[in-house]
Amino acid sequence: MNVKTFKEYKELGISPDILFWVGCAGSYDDRAKKITKSLINLFNKSGISFGVLGVEESCSGDPAKRAGNEFLFQMQALSNIEVLNSYQVKKIVTACPHCFNTIKNEYPELGGIYEVVHHSQLIDQLINDGKLKIKDDQFNGKKITFHDPCYLGRANGEYYAPRKVIKALRADLKEMKSCKEKAMCCGAGGAQMFKDSEKGNKEINIKRTEEAIETKSNIIAAACPFCNTMLTDGIKSHENHKEVQVKDISELIDKVTD
């Protein structure tokens, strides 16, 4: 996709406005790579000056911290902060609420002070500013439900930007029984993504997917690569509902803008 790194920009004497923090999922997971590509498309469509760290980007440290390994977290965070500060990065955009929360709220005490924006907030702003124009009505009237990521919603109080993006599609937004402040976790947060489930009678992602199916929506909109994975797995467990799609909001907007 011909995305330049900050190192390449520095050699050209250019300083991009935004650092796109891709994150581990967006870099390595095949499904999340599609979200990364959609977001890059939106950057390009709106004329945003951005770059990535490329091989200089490491894990934000979120999984280590949530799993209780503070020492490893600080090693990862300090390494990233050193790189970010060397490029005098001011503004960071990421599609991962875990990276968003960690860099925004936990990096400052280690010397990493940046303006950190979740991609739902940026997309909402670009639509409001007229830099992204919706020119296709394929989602007009379609039933879409939105799953609140824990680290975007309850941890950082952002419930409205992603919903405003969905409403900009002129879609019929259907809320789940548990939403906003009372939303249920997808089951991957707190480093649960990387460990076996604990004993119980039902997986959390299955229960959450059932709530989404109850809304009779055609699409479950997500704004987190972990949530996307968990909800997609949840849909696979329901034979009668495999026509329901799980899509990141960036993918939905990318489809209807040019």
CORPE-V282708 format. One record per pair of residues at least 24 apart in sequence whose C-alpha atoms are under 10 Angstrom apart, sorted by the first residue. I is the first residue (numbers start at 1). GAP is how many residues later the second one is. D is the distance in whole Angstrom. If there is no record, write none. Layout:
i->I gap->GAP d->D
i->I gap->GAP d->D
This chain:
i->1 gap->36 d->8
i->1 gap->39 d->8
i->1 gap->40 d->9
i->3 gap->37 d->8
i->3 gap->41 d->10
i->3 gap->47 d->8
i->3 gap->48 d->7
i->3 gap->49 d->7
i->3 gap->51 d->9
i->4 gap->46 d->8
i->4 gap->47 d->5
i->4 gap->48 d->7
i->4 gap->49 d->9
i->4 gap->50 d->8
i->5 gap->45 d->9
i->5 gap->46 d->5
i->5 gap->47 d->5
i->5 gap->48 d->5
i->5 gap->49 d->6
i->5 gap->50 d->9
i->5 gap->51 d->9
i->6 gap->44 d->9
i->6 gap->45 d->6
i->6 gap->46 d->6
i->6 gap->47 d->6
i->6 gap->48 d->8
i->6 gap->50 d->9
i->6 gap->78 d->9
i->6 gap->81 d->7
i->6 gap->83 d->9
i->7 gap->44 d->9
i->7 gap->45 d->9
i->7 gap->46 d->7
i->7 gap->47 d->9
i->7 gap->49 d->9
i->7 gap->80 d->8
i->8 gap->43 d->9
i->8 gap->44 d->10
i->8 gap->45 d->10
i->9 gap->41 d->10
i->9 gap->42 d->8
i->9 gap->43 d->10
i->9 gap->78 d->10
i->10 gap->77 d->8
i->14 gap->35 d->10
i->15 gap->34 d->9
i->15 gap->35 d->9
i->15 gap->36 d->9
i->15 gap->72 d->8
i->15 gap->73 d->9
i->15 gap->74 d->9
i->16 gap->32 d->9
i->16 gap->33 d->5
i->16 gap->34 d->5
i->16 gap->35 d->6
i->16 gap->36 d->10
i->16 gap->71 d->10
i->16 gap->73 d->9
i->16 gap->74 d->10
i->16 gap->75 d->10
i->17 gap->31 d->8
i->17 gap->32 d->5
i->17 gap->33 d->6
i->17 gap->34 d->8
i->17 gap->72 d->8
i->17 gap->73 d->8
i->17 gap->74 d->7
i->17 gap->75 d->9
i->18 gap->25 d->10
i->18 gap->30 d->8
i->18 gap->31 d->6
i->18 gap->32 d->5
i->18 gap->33 d->7
i->18 gap->34 d->9
i->18 gap->71 d->8
i->18 gap->72 d->7
i->18 gap->73 d->5
i->18 gap->74 d->6
i->18 gap->75 d->7
i->18 gap->97 d->10
i->18 gap->98 d->10
i->18 gap->99 d->10
i->19 gap->30 d->9
i->19 gap->31 d->6
i->19 gap->32 d->5
i->19 gap->33 d->6
i->19 gap->34 d->8
i->19 gap->65 d->9
i->19 gap->68 d->10
i->19 gap->70 d->7
i->19 gap->71 d->8
i->19 gap->72 d->6
i->19 gap->73 d->5
i->19 gap->74 d->6
i->19 gap->75 d->9
i->19 gap->97 d->10
i->20 gap->30 d->7
i->20 gap->31 d->6
i->20 gap->32 d->5
i->20 gap->33 d->8
i->20 gap->34 d->10
i->20 gap->71 d->9
i->20 gap->72 d->6
i->20 gap->73 d->5
i->20 gap->74 d->6
i->20 gap->75 d->9
i->20 gap->97 d->10
i->20 gap->99 d->9
i->21 gap->30 d->9
i->21 gap->31 d->6
i->21 gap->32 d->7
i->21 gap->33 d->9
i->21 gap->36 d->8
i->21 gap->37 d->10
i->21 gap->39 d->9
i->21 gap->71 d->6
i->21 gap->72 d->6
i->21 gap->73 d->5
i->21 gap->74 d->8
i->21 gap->75 d->9
i->21 gap->78 d->8
i->21 gap->79 d->9
i->21 gap->82 d->10
i->21 gap->95 d->10
i->22 gap->30 d->7
i->22 gap->31 d->9
i->22 gap->32 d->9
i->22 gap->35 d->8
i->22 gap->36 d->10
i->22 gap->37 d->10
i->22 gap->71 d->9
i->22 gap->72 d->6
i->22 gap->73 d->7
i->22 gap->74 d->8
i->22 gap->77 d->9
i->23 gap->34 d->8
i->23 gap->35 d->8
i->23 gap->36 d->7
i->23 gap->37 d->7
i->23 gap->71 d->7
i->23 gap->72 d->8
i->23 gap->73 d->7
i->23 gap->74 d->10
i->23 gap->75 d->9
i->23 gap->76 d->7
i->23 gap->77 d->10
i->23 gap->202 d->10
i->24 gap->33 d->9
i->24 gap->34 d->8
i->24 gap->35 d->6
i->24 gap->36 d->8
i->24 gap->72 d->9
i->24 gap->75 d->9
i->24 gap->201 d->10
i->25 gap->34 d->10
i->25 gap->70 d->10
i->25 gap->71 d->8
i->25 gap->199 d->10
i->25 gap->200 d->6
i->25 gap->201 d->8
i->26 gap->68 d->9
i->26 gap->69 d->8
i->26 gap->70 d->8
i->26 gap->198 d->10
i->26 gap->199 d->7
i->27 gap->27 d->9
i->27 gap->30 d->10
i->29 gap->196 d->9
i->29 gap->200 d->10
i->31 gap->194 d->8
i->31 gap->197 d->9
i->31 gap->198 d->8
i->32 gap->63 d->10
i->32 gap->64 d->10
i->32 gap->192 d->9
i->32 gap->193 d->6
i->32 gap->194 d->9
i->32 gap->196 d->8
i->32 gap->197 d->8
i->32 gap->216 d->9
i->33 gap->192 d->9
i->34 gap->213 d->10
i->34 gap->214 d->9
i->34 gap->216 d->10
i->34 gap->217 d->8
i->35 gap->60 d->8
i->35 gap->188 d->9
i->35 gap->189 d->9
i->35 gap->190 d->8
i->35 gap->193 d->10
i->35 gap->212 d->9
i->35 gap->213 d->7
i->35 gap->214 d->9
i->35 gap->215 d->7
i->35 gap->216 d->6
i->35 gap->217 d->10
i->35 gap->219 d->10
i->36 gap->58 d->9
i->36 gap->59 d->8
i->36 gap->189 d->10
i->36 gap->212 d->10
i->36 gap->214 d->9
i->36 gap->215 d->9
i->37 gap->213 d->9
i->37 gap->214 d->9
i->37 gap->217 d->9
i->38 gap->210 d->9
i->38 gap->211 d->9
i->38 gap->212 d->6
i->38 gap->213 d->5
i->38 gap->214 d->9
i->38 gap->215 d->8
i->38 gap->216 d->6
i->38 gap->217 d->9
i->39 gap->55 d->9
i->39 gap->56 d->8
i->39 gap->80 d->8
i->39 gap->84 d->9
i->39 gap->209 d->10
i->39 gap->210 d->9
i->39 gap->211 d->6
i->39 gap->212 d->7
i->39 gap->214 d->9
i->39 gap->215 d->8
i->40 gap->210 d->9
i->40 gap->214 d->9
i->41 gap->209 d->9
i->41 gap->210 d->9
i->41 gap->212 d->10
i->41 gap->213 d->7
i->41 gap->214 d->10
i->41 gap->216 d->10
i->41 gap->217 d->9
i->42 gap->81 d->8
i->42 gap->84 d->9
i->42 gap->89 d->10
i->42 gap->90 d->8
i->42 gap->208 d->8
i->42 gap->209 d->9
i->42 gap->211 d->8
i->42 gap->212 d->6
i->42 gap->213 d->10
i->42 gap->215 d->8
i->42 gap->216 d->9
i->43 gap->79 d->10
i->43 gap->80 d->9
i->43 gap->83 d->9
i->43 gap->88 d->10
i->43 gap->89 d->9
i->44 gap->214 d->10
i->45 gap->86 d->8
i->45 gap->87 d->7
i->45 gap->88 d->9
i->45 gap->209 d->9
i->45 gap->212 d->8
i->45 gap->213 d->6
i->46 gap->77 d->10
i->46 gap->80 d->7
i->46 gap->81 d->9
i->46 gap->83 d->10
i->46 gap->84 d->9
i->46 gap->85 d->5
i->46 gap->86 d->6
i->46 gap->87 d->9
i->46 gap->211 d->10
i->46 gap->212 d->9
i->47 gap->84 d->8
i->47 gap->85 d->10
i->48 gap->78 d->10
i->48 gap->83 d->9
i->50 gap->41 d->10
i->50 gap->42 d->9
i->50 gap->43 d->9
i->51 gap->41 d->10
i->52 gap->40 d->10
i->53 gap->27 d->10
i->53 gap->30 d->9
i->53 gap->31 d->8
i->53 gap->34 d->10
i->56 gap->24 d->8
i->56 gap->27 d->7
i->56 gap->28 d->9
i->57 gap->26 d->8
i->57 gap->27 d->9
i->58 gap->25 d->10
i->59 gap->40 d->8
i->60 gap->38 d->8
i->60 gap->39 d->6
i->60 gap->40 d->9
i->60 gap->41 d->10
i->60 gap->42 d->7
i->60 gap->43 d->7
i->60 gap->47 d->9
i->61 gap->37 d->9
i->61 gap->38 d->8
i->61 gap->41 d->8
i->61 gap->42 d->9
i->61 gap->45 d->10
i->61 gap->46 d->10
i->62 gap->36 d->6
i->62 gap->37 d->7
i->62 gap->38 d->10
i->62 gap->39 d->9
i->62 gap->40 d->6
i->62 gap->41 d->9
i->62 gap->44 d->10
i->62 gap->127 d->10
i->62 gap->128 d->8
i->62 gap->129 d->8
i->63 gap->35 d->9
i->63 gap->36 d->10
i->63 gap->39 d->10
i->63 gap->126 d->9
i->63 gap->127 d->7
i->63 gap->128 d->5
i->63 gap->129 d->9
i->63 gap->130 d->9
i->63 gap->131 d->8
i->64 gap->126 d->9
i->64 gap->127 d->8
i->65 gap->37 d->9
i->65 gap->125 d->9
i->65 gap->126 d->8
i->66 gap->123 d->8
i->66 gap->124 d->5
i->66 gap->125 d->6
i->66 gap->126 d->9
i->67 gap->123 d->7
i->67 gap->124 d->6
i->67 gap->125 d->8
i->67 gap->127 d->10
i->67 gap->128 d->10
i->68 gap->122 d->10
i->68 gap->123 d->9
i->74 gap->32 d->10
i->74 gap->33 d->9
i->74 gap->36 d->8
i->77 gap->25 d->9
i->77 gap->26 d->8
i->77 gap->29 d->9
i->77 gap->30 d->7
i->77 gap->33 d->8
i->77 gap->34 d->10
i->77 gap->35 d->9
i->78 gap->29 d->8
i->78 gap->32 d->7
i->78 gap->33 d->8
i->78 gap->34 d->8
i->80 gap->27 d->9
i->80 gap->32 d->9
i->81 gap->26 d->8
i->81 gap->27 d->9
i->81 gap->29 d->8
i->81 gap->30 d->7
i->81 gap->31 d->5
i->81 gap->32 d->9
i->81 gap->33 d->10
i->82 gap->29 d->9
i->82 gap->30 d->8
i->84 gap->28 d->8
i->84 gap->29 d->10
i->84 gap->30 d->9
i->85 gap->26 d->9
i->85 gap->27 d->7
i->85 gap->28 d->9
i->85 gap->29 d->10
i->88 gap->26 d->10
i->89 gap->24 d->9
i->89 gap->25 d->7
i->89 gap->26 d->9
i->90 gap->24 d->5
i->90 gap->25 d->6
i->90 gap->26 d->9
i->91 gap->24 d->5
i->91 gap->25 d->6
i->91 gap->26 d->8
i->92 gap->24 d->5
i->92 gap->25 d->6
i->92 gap->26 d->9
i->92 gap->27 d->10
i->93 gap->24 d->5
i->93 gap->25 d->6
i->93 gap->26 d->6
i->93 gap->27 d->10
i->93 gap->28 d->9
i->93 gap->29 d->8
i->94 gap->24 d->5
i->94 gap->25 d->6
i->94 gap->26 d->9
i->94 gap->28 d->9
i->94 gap->130 d->10
i->95 gap->24 d->5
i->95 gap->25 d->8
i->95 gap->26 d->10
i->95 gap->27 d->10
i->95 gap->128 d->7
i->95 gap->129 d->6
i->95 gap->130 d->8
i->95 gap->153 d->9
i->95 gap->154 d->10
i->95 gap->155 d->9
i->96 gap->53 d->9
i->96 gap->55 d->9
i->96 gap->56 d->9
i->96 gap->127 d->7
i->96 gap->128 d->5
i->96 gap->129 d->6
i->96 gap->130 d->8
i->96 gap->131 d->10
i->97 gap->52 d->7
i->97 gap->53 d->8
i->97 gap->54 d->5
i->97 gap->55 d->5
i->97 gap->56 d->9
i->97 gap->58 d->9
i->97 gap->59 d->9
i->97 gap->126 d->8
i->97 gap->127 d->6
i->97 gap->128 d->9
i->97 gap->129 d->9
i->97 gap->130 d->10
i->98 gap->51 d->9
i->98 gap->52 d->9
i->98 gap->53 d->6
i->98 gap->54 d->8
i->98 gap->57 d->10
i->98 gap->91 d->8
i->98 gap->92 d->9
i->98 gap->93 d->10
i->98 gap->126 d->8
i->98 gap->127 d->10
i->98 gap->128 d->9
i->99 gap->52 d->9
i->100 gap->51 d->8
i->100 gap->52 d->8
i->100 gap->56 d->9
i->101 gap->49 d->10
i->101 gap->50 d->6
i->101 gap->51 d->7
i->101 gap->54 d->8
i->101 gap->55 d->7
i->102 gap->49 d->9
i->104 gap->52 d->10
i->105 gap->50 d->10
i->105 gap->51 d->9
i->118 gap->34 d->8
i->118 gap->40 d->9
i->118 gap->43 d->9
i->118 gap->44 d->10
i->118 gap->105 d->9
i->118 gap->106 d->10
i->119 gap->42 d->9
i->119 gap->43 d->9
i->119 gap->104 d->8
i->119 gap->105 d->10
i->119 gap->130 d->9
i->119 gap->131 d->8
i->120 gap->32 d->10
i->120 gap->38 d->9
i->120 gap->39 d->10
i->120 gap->40 d->9
i->120 gap->41 d->6
i->120 gap->42 d->5
i->120 gap->43 d->9
i->120 gap->44 d->9
i->120 gap->45 d->7
i->120 gap->46 d->10
i->120 gap->102 d->10
i->120 gap->103 d->7
i->120 gap->104 d->10
i->120 gap->128 d->10
i->120 gap->129 d->7
i->120 gap->130 d->8
i->121 gap->37 d->9
i->121 gap->38 d->10
i->121 gap->39 d->9
i->121 gap->40 d->5
i->121 gap->41 d->7
i->121 gap->43 d->9
i->121 gap->44 d->9
i->122 gap->39 d->9
i->122 gap->40 d->10
i->122 gap->43 d->10
i->123 gap->38 d->8
i->123 gap->39 d->8
i->123 gap->41 d->10
i->123 gap->42 d->7
i->123 gap->126 d->9
i->123 gap->127 d->8
i->123 gap->130 d->8
i->124 gap->36 d->9
i->124 gap->37 d->6
i->124 gap->38 d->7
i->124 gap->39 d->9
i->124 gap->40 d->7
i->124 gap->41 d->6
i->124 gap->42 d->9
i->124 gap->44 d->9
i->125 gap->36 d->9
i->125 gap->39 d->10
i->125 gap->40 d->9
i->126 gap->39 d->10
i->127 gap->37 d->10
i->127 gap->38 d->8
i->127 gap->41 d->8
i->127 gap->126 d->10
i->128 gap->36 d->10
i->128 gap->37 d->10
i->128 gap->40 d->9
i->132 gap->121 d->9
i->132 gap->122 d->9
i->132 gap->124 d->10
i->132 gap->125 d->7
i->132 gap->126 d->8
i->133 gap->35 d->10
i->133 gap->120 d->9
i->133 gap->123 d->8
i->133 gap->124 d->6
i->133 gap->125 d->8
i->134 gap->34 d->8
i->134 gap->35 d->7
i->134 gap->36 d->10
i->134 gap->119 d->8
i->134 gap->120 d->9
i->134 gap->121 d->9
i->134 gap->122 d->6
i->134 gap->123 d->5
i->134 gap->124 d->8
i->135 gap->34 d->10
i->135 gap->120 d->9
i->135 gap->121 d->6
i->135 gap->122 d->6
i->135 gap->123 d->8
i->136 gap->33 d->9
i->136 gap->117 d->10
i->136 gap->119 d->8
i->136 gap->120 d->5
i->136 gap->121 d->7
i->136 gap->122 d->9
i->137 gap->32 d->7
i->137 gap->33 d->8
i->137 gap->34 d->9
i->137 gap->119 d->7
i->138 gap->31 d->8
i->138 gap->32 d->9
i->138 gap->33 d->9
i->138 gap->114 d->10
i->138 gap->117 d->9
i->138 gap->118 d->7
i->139 gap->27 d->9
i->139 gap->28 d->10
i->139 gap->29 d->10
i->139 gap->30 d->6
i->139 gap->31 d->7
i->139 gap->32 d->5
i->139 gap->33 d->9
i->139 gap->79 d->10
i->139 gap->80 d->10
i->139 gap->113 d->8
i->139 gap->114 d->10
i->139 gap->116 d->10
i->139 gap->117 d->8
i->140 gap->27 d->9
i->140 gap->28 d->9
i->140 gap->29 d->6
i->140 gap->30 d->5
i->140 gap->31 d->5
i->140 gap->32 d->8
i->141 gap->26 d->10
i->141 gap->28 d->9
i->141 gap->29 d->6
i->141 gap->30 d->5
i->141 gap->31 d->5
i->141 gap->32 d->9
i->142 gap->27 d->9
i->142 gap->28 d->8
i->142 gap->29 d->5
i->142 gap->30 d->6
i->142 gap->31 d->8
i->142 gap->32 d->10
i->142 gap->75 d->8
i->142 gap->76 d->7
i->142 gap->77 d->8
i->143 gap->27 d->10
i->143 gap->28 d->6
i->143 gap->29 d->5
i->143 gap->30 d->6
i->143 gap->31 d->6
i->143 gap->32 d->10
i->143 gap->72 d->8
i->143 gap->73 d->7
i->143 gap->74 d->5
i->143 gap->75 d->5
i->143 gap->76 d->7
i->143 gap->77 d->9
i->144 gap->27 d->7
i->144 gap->28 d->6
i->144 gap->29 d->5
i->144 gap->30 d->6
i->144 gap->31 d->9
i->144 gap->68 d->9
i->144 gap->71 d->9
i->144 gap->72 d->9
i->144 gap->73 d->5
i->144 gap->74 d->6
i->144 gap->75 d->5
i->144 gap->76 d->6
i->144 gap->77 d->7
i->144 gap->100 d->10
i->144 gap->101 d->10
i->144 gap->102 d->10
i->144 gap->103 d->10
i->145 gap->26 d->10
i->145 gap->27 d->8
i->145 gap->28 d->6
i->145 gap->29 d->5
i->145 gap->30 d->6
i->145 gap->31 d->7
i->145 gap->34 d->10
i->145 gap->66 d->10
i->145 gap->67 d->7
i->145 gap->68 d->9
i->145 gap->70 d->7
i->145 gap->71 d->9
i->145 gap->72 d->6
i->145 gap->73 d->8
i->145 gap->74 d->6
i->145 gap->75 d->5
i->145 gap->76 d->6
i->145 gap->77 d->9
i->145 gap->101 d->10
i->146 gap->27 d->8
i->146 gap->28 d->8
i->146 gap->29 d->7
i->146 gap->30 d->8
i->146 gap->33 d->8
i->146 gap->34 d->9
i->146 gap->66 d->8
i->146 gap->71 d->10
i->146 gap->73 d->9
i->146 gap->74 d->6
i->146 gap->75 d->5
i->146 gap->76 d->6
i->146 gap->77 d->9
i->146 gap->100 d->10
i->146 gap->101 d->10
i->146 gap->102 d->10
i->146 gap->103 d->9
i->147 gap->28 d->9
i->147 gap->29 d->8
i->147 gap->31 d->9
i->147 gap->32 d->7
i->147 gap->33 d->9
i->147 gap->36 d->8
i->147 gap->37 d->8
i->147 gap->38 d->9
i->147 gap->39 d->8
i->147 gap->61 d->9
i->147 gap->62 d->9
i->147 gap->64 d->10
i->147 gap->65 d->8
i->147 gap->73 d->7
i->147 gap->74 d->6
i->147 gap->75 d->6
i->147 gap->76 d->8
i->147 gap->77 d->9
i->147 gap->80 d->8
i->147 gap->81 d->9
i->147 gap->84 d->9
i->147 gap->99 d->10
i->148 gap->28 d->10
i->148 gap->30 d->9
i->148 gap->31 d->7
i->148 gap->32 d->6
i->148 gap->33 d->9
i->148 gap->34 d->9
i->148 gap->35 d->6
i->148 gap->36 d->8
i->148 gap->37 d->8
i->148 gap->38 d->9
i->148 gap->73 d->9
i->148 gap->74 d->7
i->148 gap->75 d->8
i->148 gap->76 d->9
i->148 gap->79 d->9
i->149 gap->30 d->10
i->149 gap->31 d->9
i->149 gap->34 d->8
i->149 gap->35 d->9
i->149 gap->36 d->7
i->149 gap->37 d->8
i->149 gap->39 d->10
i->149 gap->40 d->9
i->149 gap->73 d->8
i->149 gap->74 d->7
i->149 gap->75 d->6
i->149 gap->76 d->10
i->149 gap->77 d->9
i->149 gap->78 d->7
i->149 gap->79 d->10
i->150 gap->30 d->9
i->150 gap->31 d->9
i->150 gap->32 d->10
i->150 gap->33 d->8
i->150 gap->34 d->8
i->150 gap->35 d->6
i->150 gap->36 d->8
i->150 gap->37 d->10
i->150 gap->38 d->10
i->150 gap->39 d->7
i->150 gap->40 d->10
i->150 gap->74 d->9
i->150 gap->77 d->9
i->151 gap->34 d->10
i->151 gap->38 d->8
i->151 gap->39 d->10
i->151 gap->73 d->9
i->152 gap->71 d->9
i->152 gap->72 d->9
i->153 gap->26 d->9
i->153 gap->27 d->7
i->153 gap->28 d->7
i->153 gap->29 d->10
i->153 gap->30 d->8
i->154 gap->26 d->8
i->154 gap->27 d->6
i->154 gap->28 d->8
i->154 gap->29 d->8
i->155 gap->26 d->10
i->157 gap->24 d->8
i->162 gap->59 d->9
i->162 gap->60 d->9
i->162 gap->61 d->8
i->162 gap->86 d->10
i->162 gap->87 d->7
i->162 gap->88 d->10
i->163 gap->58 d->9
i->163 gap->86 d->9
i->165 gap->84 d->7
i->165 gap->85 d->9
i->165 gap->87 d->9
i->165 gap->88 d->8
i->166 gap->55 d->8
i->166 gap->83 d->7
i->166 gap->86 d->8
i->166 gap->87 d->8
i->168 gap->85 d->9
i->169 gap->83 d->8
i->169 gap->84 d->8
i->169 gap->87 d->8
i->172 gap->45 d->9
i->173 gap->42 d->10
i->173 gap->44 d->9
i->173 gap->46 d->10
i->173 gap->48 d->10
i->174 gap->38 d->9
i->174 gap->40 d->10
i->174 gap->41 d->6
i->174 gap->42 d->8
i->174 gap->43 d->7
i->174 gap->46 d->10
i->175 gap->36 d->9
i->175 gap->37 d->8
i->175 gap->39 d->10
i->175 gap->40 d->7
i->175 gap->42 d->10
i->176 gap->32 d->9
i->176 gap->33 d->10
i->176 gap->34 d->10
i->176 gap->35 d->6
i->176 gap->36 d->6
i->176 gap->37 d->9
i->176 gap->38 d->8
i->176 gap->39 d->6
i->176 gap->40 d->10
i->176 gap->41 d->10
i->177 gap->31 d->10
i->177 gap->34 d->7
i->177 gap->35 d->8
i->177 gap->37 d->9
i->177 gap->38 d->8
i->178 gap->30 d->9
i->178 gap->33 d->8
i->178 gap->34 d->9
i->179 gap->32 d->10
i->183 gap->25 d->9
i->184 gap->24 d->7
i->184 gap->27 d->9
i->185 gap->42 d->8
i->185 gap->45 d->10
i->186 gap->40 d->8
i->186 gap->41 d->6
i->186 gap->42 d->9
i->186 gap->43 d->9
i->186 gap->44 d->6
i->186 gap->45 d->7
i->186 gap->48 d->9
i->187 gap->39 d->9
i->187 gap->40 d->8
i->187 gap->43 d->7
i->187 gap->44 d->9
i->188 gap->38 d->6
i->188 gap->39 d->7
i->188 gap->41 d->9
i->188 gap->42 d->7
i->189 gap->37 d->8
i->189 gap->38 d->9
i->193 gap->33 d->8
i->193 gap->34 d->10
i->193 gap->36 d->10
i->193 gap->37 d->9
i->203 gap->31 d->9
i->204 gap->26 d->9
i->204 gap->27 d->10
i->204 gap->30 d->9
i->205 gap->24 d->10
i->205 gap->25 d->6
i->205 gap->26 d->6
i->205 gap->27 d->9
i->205 gap->28 d->8
i->205 gap->29 d->6
i->205 gap->30 d->9
i->206 gap->24 d->8
i->206 gap->25 d->8
i->206 gap->26 d->10
i->206 gap->27 d->8
i->206 gap->28 d->5
i->206 gap->29 d->8
i->206 gap->30 d->10
i->206 gap->31 d->8
i->206 gap->32 d->9
i->207 gap->24 d->10
i->207 gap->27 d->8
i->208 gap->26 d->8
i->209 gap->24 d->9
i->209 gap->25 d->6
i->209 gap->26 d->7
i->209 gap->27 d->10
i->209 gap->28 d->9
i->209 gap->29 d->9
i->210 gap->24 d->8
i->210 gap->25 d->8
i->210 gap->28 d->9
i->210 gap->31 d->10
i->212 gap->32 d->10
i->213 gap->25 d->9
i->213 gap->28 d->8
i->213 gap->31 d->8
i->216 gap->25 d->10
i->216 gap->28 d->9
i->217 gap->27 d->7
i->217 gap->28 d->9
i->218 gap->25 d->8
i->218 gap->26 d->5
i->218 gap->27 d->7
i->218 gap->28 d->9
i->219 gap->24 d->9
i->219 gap->25 d->6
i->219 gap->26 d->5
i->219 gap->27 d->6
i->219 gap->28 d->7
i->219 gap->29 d->10
i->219 gap->33 d->10
i->220 gap->24 d->7
i->220 gap->25 d->6
i->220 gap->26 d->5
i->220 gap->27 d->6
i->220 gap->28 d->8
i->220 gap->29 d->10
i->221 gap->24 d->8
i->221 gap->25 d->6
i->221 gap->26 d->5
i->221 gap->27 d->6
i->221 gap->28 d->6
i->221 gap->29 d->10
i->221 gap->30 d->9
i->221 gap->31 d->8
i->222 gap->24 d->7
i->222 gap->25 d->6
i->222 gap->26 d->5
i->222 gap->27 d->6
i->222 gap->28 d->9
i->222 gap->29 d->10
i->223 gap->24 d->8
i->223 gap->25 d->5
i->223 gap->26 d->6
i->223 gap->27 d->8
i->224 gap->24 d->7
i->224 gap->25 d->9
